[in-house]
Amino acid sequence: MSTLRAGAILAILLTLTACGEPTKESEGGRTYPPTTTFVNLDAGSWHGGYELAWGIGQMDTQSPRLVEIPGAATSTRELLALVDRLTADGAGLSRAPLASLNFIECHPVITGYDGALLRDTDADGIPDDYKVDYGSSCVAVPEQDAIIRVTISGYRRLQDDGHGFRSFRATVKDLVLLVEYLATGAVYRAVLNGTETGSFAAGGATYSTDVTITEFRSAPGEPDREWFRHVDLSLGFTPGVGNSLAFNTPLPYGHVTLDGAMQQIEPEAAERIWYDFALDSPTTLQWDPGCNGGDVIVGVFRGRYRGEEDVGFEVTWGSCGAAVRELYGFVG
């Protein structure tokens, strides 16, 4: 996400924590069956808000989140930094940053270059077909004084779909990172699978992500820990009357639609949190670049717990900087 627009996306997240109070089952004239706890709905509304913000952010910057551009993760350390970021974003297992580990480079097979330059036929900043393939086992061996071994398998790929003035398709297939702490016997394992697409033209933009991340950690004398996250989300943007999208330019005034689902397990939370939400925008979200540097000003963002109409959360914007969050149908 670009620093230029970071304040705009942050404004969305702040409304989820600063505006509105949760509603008990019988308050507000509505009665709902007790299905899940306040803790689950509260966590779900936080992470649902993140996904909305990230999705708008990727349309705003016209870039993928799963694979960096233009160079993607050509080094093992860059790849580990990406996994650090993705798992931290979703409140994954607490651990030392993988990118800080000490090892000798693993050397995957990299394709998509003409000499030293990535092939980019239409010069839109998205390579034609760039791939980093770790095969069945690419090992970054310990340096002389190091005590860890990193093994990577699977591949990452970034392609130009050829739609509009810019488009991309990022794919991560069976990407497995195994980190062995040789001195202690501890093991950390992360698995990443998914696709991410974006298409941008003067008349509108689309963005989708369907990604699953799992983490596993095992250490002698400690209980095993596992964390799971899956997001399947599609967003669309239509510019308002008299506006249009332009190459490498932030979103103008327009309308955002959203539809998808989100599941996550957080075993390290004070209470074991499992949430499963259907996400949508029953009232189209109006995006205004003049509000807080870019923010939603009107509309409704909703998460229904396991798709149930009577349990979930809603965030309603009535004007710039004025949003109300409501959690309903919970117990405890």
Residue pairs with C-beta under 8 A, 6 or more apart in sequence:
1 9
1 54
1 57
1 58
1 61
1 65
2 60
2 61
4 250
5 57
5 60
5 61
5 250
5 293
5 294
7 292
7 293
7 294
8 60
8 289
8 292
8 293
8 294
8 295
9 53
9 54
9 56
9 57
9 60
9 294
10 53
11 291
11 292
11 293
11 294
11 295
11 321
12 49
12 52
12 53
12 56
12 295
12 296
13 49
13 50
13 53
15 49
15 315
15 317
15 321
15 323
15 325
16 45
16 46
16 49
16 315
16 323
16 325
17 46
17 325
19 315
19 322
19 323
19 324
19 325
20 315
20 323
20 324
20 325
20 326
21 325
22 38
22 41
22 42
22 325
22 326
22 327
22 328
22 330
23 30
23 326
23 327
23 328
25 31
25 32
25 33
25 34
25 328
25 329
25 330
25 331
28 326
28 328
30 328
32 310
32 311
32 328
32 329
33 310
33 311
33 329
34 329
34 330
34 331
35 305
35 306
35 308
35 310
35 311
35 329
35 330
35 331
36 275
36 305
36 311
36 329
36 330
36 331
37 271
37 330
37 331
37 332
38 327
38 330
38 331
38 332
39 269
39 271
39 273
39 332
40 273
40 274
40 275
40 305
40 330
41 275
41 305
41 311
41 312
41 313
41 327
41 329
41 330
42 327
43 264
43 266
43 269
43 273
43 275
44 262
44 275
44 277
44 303
44 305
44 312
44 313
45 303
45 313
45 315
45 325
45 327
47 90
47 91
47 262
47 264
47 275
48 262
48 277
48 279
48 301
48 303
48 313
49 301
49 315
50 89
50 90
51 231
51 233
51 260
51 262
51 279
52 258
52 279
52 301
54 65
54 89
55 207
55 209
55 233
55 235
55 258
56 235
56 237
56 251
56 256
56 287
58 64
58 65
58 196
58 198
58 207
59 198
59 200
59 205
59 207
59 235
59 237
59 251
60 250
60 251
60 294
61 250
62 166
62 198
62 200
62 205
62 247
62 248
63 69
63 168
63 198
64 158
64 168
64 170
64 196
64 198
65 196
65 209
66 156
66 170
66 172
66 194
66 195
66 196
66 209
66 211
67 73
67 156
67 157
67 158
67 170
67 172
67 196
68 78
68 82
69 125
69 126
69 127
69 158
69 168
70 118
70 120
70 125
70 126
70 127
71 118
72 130
72 132
72 156
72 158
73 79
73 81
73 82
73 132
73 156
74 110
74 132
75 105
76 103
76 105
76 106
76 140
76 150
76 152
77 99
77 105
78 99
79 132
79 152
79 156
79 177
80 97
80 98
80 99
80 101
80 150
80 177
81 97
81 98
81 99
83 98
83 177
83 190
83 192
84 97
84 98
84 99
86 192
86 213
87 93
87 190
87 213
87 215
87 227
90 213
90 227
90 229
90 264
91 266
91 269
92 213
92 215
92 227
92 229
93 188
93 215
93 217
93 225
93 227
93 268
94 268
95 188
95 217
98 150
98 177
98 179
98 188
101 146
101 148
101 150
101 179
102 142
102 143
102 145
102 146
102 148
103 140
103 141
103 142
103 143
103 146
103 148
103 149
103 150
104 140
104 141
104 142
104 143
105 140
106 134
106 138
106 139
106 140
106 150
106 152
107 138
108 132
108 133
108 134
108 135
108 138
108 152
108 155
109 131
109 132
109 133
109 135
110 130
110 131
110 132
110 133
111 129
111 130
111 131
111 133
112 118
112 119
112 127
112 128
112 129
112 130
112 131
113 119
118 127
118 128
118 130
119 127
119 128
119 129
119 130
120 126
120 127
120 128
120 160
121 128
121 160
122 160
122 162
124 160
124 165
124 166
124 247
125 166
125 248
126 158
126 159
126 160
126 166
126 167
126 168
127 158
127 159
127 160
128 159
128 160
129 157
129 158
129 159
129 160
130 157
130 158
130 159
131 155
131 156
131 157
131 158
132 155
132 156
132 157
133 155
134 152
134 153
134 154
134 155
134 175
135 153
136 153
137 151
137 152
137 153
138 151
138 152
138 153
139 149
139 150
139 151
139 152
140 149
140 150
140 151
140 152
141 149
142 148
142 149
142 182
147 181
147 182
147 183
147 184
148 179
148 180
148 181
148 182
149 179
149 180
149 182
150 177
150 178
150 179
150 180
151 176
151 177
151 178
151 180
152 175
152 176
152 177
152 178
153 174
153 175
153 176
154 172
154 173
154 174
154 175
154 176
154 192
155 171
155 172
155 173
155 174
155 175
156 170
156 171
156 172
156 173
156 175
157 170
157 171
157 172
157 173
158 168
158 169
158 170
158 171
159 168
159 169
159 170
159 171
160 167
160 168
160 169
161 167
161 168
161 169
161 197
161 199
163 199
163 201
164 199
164 200
164 201
164 202
165 200
165 201
165 202
165 246
165 247
166 198
166 199
166 200
166 247
166 248
167 197
167 198
167 199
167 200
168 196
168 197
168 198
169 195
169 196
169 197
170 195
170 196
170 197
171 194
171 195
172 192
172 193
172 194
172 195
172 211
173 193
174 191
174 193
175 191
175 192
175 193
176 189
176 190
176 191
177 188
177 189
177 190
177 191
177 192
178 187
178 188
178 189
179 187
179 188
179 189
180 186
180 187
181 187
181 188
181 219
184 219
184 220
185 219
185 220
186 217
186 218
186 219
186 220
187 216
187 217
187 218
187 219
188 215
188 216
188 217
189 215
189 216
189 217
190 213
190 214
190 215
190 216
191 212
191 213
191 214
192 211
192 212
192 213
193 211
193 212
194 209
194 210
194 211
194 212
195 208
195 209
195 210
195 211
196 208
196 209
196 210
196 211
197 206
197 207
197 208
197 209
198 205
198 206
198 207
198 208
199 205
199 206
199 207
200 245
200 247
201 245
202 244
202 245
202 246
203 238
203 239
203 244
203 245
204 236
204 237
204 238
204 239
204 245
204 254
205 236
205 237
205 245
205 251
206 234
206 235
206 236
206 237
207 234
207 235
207 236
207 237
208 233
208 234
208 235
209 231
209 232
209 233
210 231
210 232
210 233
211 230
211 231
212 228
212 229
212 230
213 228
213 229
213 230
214 226
214 227
214 228
214 229
215 225
215 226
215 227
215 228
216 224
216 225
216 226
217 224
217 225
217 226
218 224
218 225
225 267
225 268
226 265
226 267
227 265
227 266
227 267
227 268
228 263
228 264
228 265
229 263
229 264
229 265
230 261
230 262
230 263
230 264
231 260
231 261
231 262
232 260
232 261
232 262
233 258
233 259
233 260
233 261
233 262
233 279
234 258
234 259
234 260
235 256
235 257
235 258
236 256
236 257
236 258
237 245
237 251
237 254
237 255
237 256
237 287
238 254
238 255
238 257
239 245
239 251
239 252
239 253
239 254
240 252
240 253
240 254
240 255
243 252
243 253
243 254
244 252
245 251
245 252
250 289
250 294
251 287
251 289
251 294
252 289
253 286
253 287
253 288
253 289
253 290
254 286
254 287
255 284
255 285
255 286
255 287
256 281
256 284
256 285
256 286
256 287
256 296
256 299
257 281
257 284
257 285
258 279
258 280
258 281
258 285
258 301
259 279
259 280
259 281
260 278
260 279
260 280
261 276
261 277
261 278
261 279
262 275
262 276
262 277
262 279
262 303
263 275
263 276
263 277
264 273
264 274
264 275
265 272
265 273
265 274
266 272
266 273
266 274
275 305
276 305
276 306
277 303
277 304
277 305
277 306
277 312
278 303
278 304
278 306
278 307
279 301
279 302
279 303
280 302
280 304
281 299
281 300
281 301
281 302
282 300
282 302
283 298
283 299
283 300
284 299
285 296
285 298
285 299
285 300
285 301
285 317
286 296
286 297
286 298
286 299
286 317
287 294
287 295
287 296
287 297
288 294
288 295
288 296
288 297
288 320
291 297
291 320
291 321
292 320
292 321
295 320
295 321
296 317
296 323
297 317
297 319
297 320
298 317
298 318
298 319
299 316
299 317
300 314
300 315
300 316
300 317
301 314
301 315
302 312
302 313
302 314
302 315
303 312
303 313
303 314
304 311
304 312
305 311
305 312
305 329
308 329
310 328
310 329
311 328
311 329
311 330
312 327
312 328
312 329
313 325
313 326
313 327
313 328
314 325
314 326
314 328
315 323
315 324
315 325
315 326
316 323
316 324
316 326
317 323
318 324
